[in-house]
Amino acid sequence: MMIAMICAMTQEFNSLLRKVNAGEALSKNGFRICEAGYEGEDILLIETGPGKKKAEQATESILQDYPVSGVVSVGFAGALNDKLAVGDLVLCQTLYSQTTDSTKPYYCDSKWVSSSLVKAEQRGIALQEGSSVSVRMPVCDIVTKEALAREFPATVVDMESYWIGQIALSKDIPFLCIRAISDALDDYLPPFDRLKNSDGSWRKGRTLLYLLVRPWRLAKTLFLYRNMKRAAESLTKSFELMK
């Protein structure tokens, strides 16, 4: 049996991959997958690409093809309050969805949540307790973030956790959600839907053109890159909560 750790973006996947004893990462049905080990625990790392549809397809596929004993949605998230800073690691116990077809909240496995909090304290890991709301499109500005925070009792926003959890819990598989803050409440993000490929990698030519036309955005884009690097470092601490 193994724990499936599911992320969306290449930067998330690569940062996790560097921390484990891993075989070759393979492409399968449009997503990347790698069998690995960490301190005696069998881990299955999956990079789905961003968004609901890709997350659902990859989750369904791995739960059908592998002996998974637990599922973790792991990756970056935006903060929905000013108490969370870039690099903070958040254990999301409740998951919400902004879509009209999925309004029921889902809850992470209570025993797994409790044991993760104990392990974090034992290992000196600063782990915040919170909740997430999953959305269809990137949330790039403080106005939209504040609107989400008024609509949902959530502390972070992402684009996959709700649907990964929905599938895992429908199959009675324990589920956990761990997110690292990559952008604070008042951080402005570039329009990811126009500047990134479907796998989360940057469209270099389009990004360069975006910055040439808007040179004042360059400093903020470099600032975002630094923030994502810091969030990726925090994300690797997730492994220490699995044992």
C-alpha distance (Angstrom), angle and dihedral (degrees) to the residues before:
residue distance angle dihedral
M1 . . .
M2 3.79 . .
I3 3.79 143.6 .
A4 3.81 115.6 -114.4
M5 3.81 113.1 -144.4
I6 3.80 108.4 -165.1
C7 3.81 123.2 -164.4
A8 3.79 132.9 165.6
M9 3.80 108.7 -144.3
T10 3.79 135.2 63.0
Q11 3.82 92.3 -128.0
E12 3.81 90.6 54.2
F13 3.81 92.7 46.9
N14 3.81 94.6 47.2
S15 3.80 93.8 48.6
L16 3.81 90.9 52.0
L17 3.79 92.1 44.0
R18 3.80 92.1 57.4
K19 3.81 91.1 59.7
V20 3.81 98.9 55.5
N21 3.77 140.8 62.6
A22 3.76 97.2 -106.0
G23 3.75 141.6 176.3
E24 3.79 123.4 -144.4
A25 3.81 117.6 -47.7
L26 3.79 108.7 -121.8
S27 3.79 133.6 -160.9
K28 3.79 114.3 -125.9
N29 3.80 129.1 171.4
G30 3.80 91.8 -22.5
F31 3.80 98.8 -46.4
R32 3.80 136.4 84.9
I33 3.77 122.1 -115.0
C34 3.79 135.5 -179.7
E35 3.80 133.1 -179.4
A36 3.79 110.7 -139.3
G37 3.78 144.9 158.6
Y38 3.79 134.2 -130.9
E39 3.81 122.3 -174.6
G40 3.79 91.6 -27.6
E41 3.82 95.0 -45.3
D42 3.82 119.1 121.1
I43 3.79 109.2 -128.4
L44 3.79 130.8 -171.1
L45 3.81 111.8 -158.9
I46 3.81 117.2 -159.6
E47 3.81 130.5 -174.9
T48 3.80 108.1 -163.7
G49 3.79 104.3 174.0
P50 3.83 118.4 -115.2
G51 3.77 127.0 -57.1
K52 3.80 144.9 36.2
K53 3.80 100.9 -69.7
K54 3.81 95.9 49.4
A55 3.80 92.2 44.5
E56 3.80 91.6 51.4
Q57 3.80 94.9 46.7
A58 3.80 94.4 48.8
T59 3.81 94.1 44.6
E60 3.79 93.1 49.9
S61 3.80 90.7 47.9
I62 3.80 97.9 50.9
L63 3.80 94.2 43.7
Q64 3.78 88.3 54.1
D65 3.81 96.6 45.9
Y66 3.83 105.2 34.9
P67 3.83 135.6 52.5
V68 3.81 94.7 -114.5
S69 3.81 117.6 179.7
G70 3.80 96.8 179.6
V71 3.81 139.5 10.1
V72 3.81 126.4 -143.8
S73 3.80 123.1 -169.7
V74 3.79 102.8 -151.6
G75 3.79 131.0 173.4
F76 3.79 148.0 83.6
A77 3.80 125.3 -33.9
G78 3.77 139.8 179.5
A79 3.81 120.3 -116.4
L80 3.80 117.9 -115.7
N81 3.79 95.5 -166.7
D82 3.78 136.0 41.8
K83 3.81 93.3 -116.6
L84 3.82 92.4 75.8
A85 3.80 120.2 77.3
V86 3.79 133.1 -165.6
G87 3.80 109.7 -77.5
D88 3.82 95.7 26.1
L89 3.79 113.5 137.8
V90 3.81 114.0 -136.6
L91 3.80 128.1 -163.9
C92 3.81 103.6 -152.6
Q93 3.79 109.1 -152.3
T94 3.83 97.4 176.9
L95 3.80 126.7 41.5
Y96 3.81 126.7 -156.3
S97 3.79 133.3 -176.3
Q98 3.79 128.3 -145.6
T99 3.80 93.1 -153.7
T100 3.81 120.5 102.9
D101 3.82 92.8 -132.3
S102 3.83 94.5 57.0
T103 3.79 112.7 42.4
K104 3.82 101.4 139.2
P105 3.83 112.7 103.5
Y106 3.81 118.8 -127.6
Y107 3.78 127.2 -150.0
C108 3.77 131.8 -143.8
D109 3.80 119.0 -120.1
S110 3.81 105.0 -76.9
K111 3.81 95.5 -146.1
W112 3.80 91.6 49.6
V113 3.79 90.8 48.0
S114 3.80 91.4 51.2
S115 3.80 94.2 47.3
S116 3.82 91.4 47.3
L117 3.80 91.4 53.0
V118 3.82 90.3 49.9
K119 3.81 91.8 48.6
A120 3.80 91.4 48.3
E121 3.79 90.7 54.0
Q122 3.80 92.9 45.5
R123 3.81 92.5 50.1
G124 3.79 97.0 41.2
I125 3.80 94.9 -113.4
A126 3.81 115.4 154.6
L127 3.80 100.6 -131.5
Q128 3.80 120.6 175.2
E129 3.80 122.1 -153.8
G130 3.79 115.5 -132.5
S131 3.79 148.4 122.6
S132 3.80 136.1 -106.7
V133 3.78 139.8 -138.6
S134 3.81 118.3 -155.3
V135 3.80 119.2 -146.2
R136 3.80 135.8 -172.2
M137 3.81 98.3 -128.6
P138 3.82 132.5 38.8
V139 3.80 115.0 -87.8
C140 3.80 106.5 -136.5
D141 3.81 109.5 168.2
I142 3.78 142.2 48.3
V143 3.82 94.1 -114.9
T144 3.81 92.4 60.4
K145 3.80 92.3 42.8
E146 3.79 92.3 51.9
A147 3.82 90.2 48.5
L148 3.81 90.3 53.4
A149 3.80 90.9 49.0
R150 3.82 89.6 54.0
E151 3.81 92.4 47.9
F152 3.82 97.7 45.0
P153 3.83 134.8 31.5
A154 3.80 88.3 -124.3
T155 3.80 131.6 131.3
V156 3.84 99.3 -163.8
V157 3.80 138.3 30.9
D158 3.81 127.7 -142.9
M159 3.81 138.6 153.9
E160 3.82 105.0 -124.0
S161 3.81 118.6 26.8
Y162 3.80 98.7 88.4
W163 3.79 94.8 54.5
I164 3.80 94.7 42.8
G165 3.79 89.2 51.2
Q166 3.79 92.6 45.6
I167 3.81 91.8 57.5
A168 3.81 96.0 42.4
L169 3.79 93.8 48.3
S170 3.82 92.3 45.9
K171 3.82 86.1 61.1
D172 3.84 93.2 45.9
I173 3.80 92.0 -112.9
P174 3.84 115.6 145.0
F175 3.79 111.7 -106.7
L176 3.81 134.0 -159.4
C177 3.81 131.8 179.8
I178 3.81 121.7 -153.7
R179 3.79 120.5 174.2
A180 3.81 133.2 -179.6
I181 3.79 117.3 -147.7
S182 3.81 110.5 -116.1
D183 3.81 97.7 168.8
A184 3.79 129.0 30.6
L185 3.79 123.3 -135.7
D186 3.81 94.8 -90.8
D187 3.82 97.8 39.4
Y188 3.80 115.6 116.8
L189 3.81 115.9 -139.4
P190 3.82 127.8 -157.0
P191 3.84 117.1 -114.1
F192 3.82 97.8 -82.0
D193 3.80 93.3 -176.3
R194 3.83 88.9 65.5
L195 3.81 100.3 34.3
K196 3.81 102.9 44.3
N197 3.78 135.4 66.5
S198 3.79 122.2 -124.4
D199 3.83 90.6 -93.6
G200 3.80 92.1 55.5
S201 3.83 96.5 -103.9
W202 3.80 119.5 131.7
R203 3.81 122.1 -97.1
K204 3.78 93.2 -131.0
G205 3.79 98.4 -163.6
R206 3.78 94.6 46.2
T207 3.80 91.8 44.1
L208 3.81 91.2 51.1
L209 3.81 90.8 50.2
Y210 3.82 90.5 48.0
L211 3.81 90.3 54.2
L212 3.81 94.8 43.3
V213 3.78 90.6 54.9
R214 3.83 91.5 42.3
P215 3.82 105.5 32.5
W216 3.82 90.9 166.0
R217 3.84 87.4 69.3
L218 3.82 93.6 60.3
A219 3.80 96.2 84.9
K220 3.80 91.6 48.2
T221 3.81 91.8 48.1
L222 3.81 90.9 52.1
F223 3.80 88.1 46.8
L224 3.81 89.0 53.1
Y225 3.81 91.2 50.9
R226 3.79 90.0 53.5
N227 3.80 90.4 48.7
M228 3.80 92.4 51.2
K229 3.80 90.2 50.5
R230 3.80 89.9 52.6
A231 3.82 91.1 47.3
A232 3.81 90.4 50.2
E233 3.79 90.5 55.0
S234 3.80 90.7 52.0
L235 3.78 91.1 47.2
T236 3.81 92.4 62.9
K237 3.82 88.8 66.0
S238 3.81 86.7 72.0
F239 3.79 89.8 83.6
E240 3.80 90.9 64.0
L241 3.81 89.2 60.3
M242 3.81 93.3 56.3
K243 3.81 98.9 66.9
